[in-house]
């Protein structure tokens, strides 16, 4: 029950953030420039971090388990 409440609060905070940050920002990396809404950029970075982080964690866990035995 508490986990559901935490998820709902997080989802509401995310929705409020997205609605309040519709301004277009420009992100520059090396010679590339990207103009997109701030909320969209945050969402993309979050998803990339979650996918990369979980993949790395799974790889480390499998490596550790395999080395033990």
ABEGO torsion letter per residue (X at the ends): XAAAAAAAAAAAAAAAAAAABABBBBBBBEABBBBBBAAAAAAAAAAAAAAAAAAAAAAAAAAAAAAAX
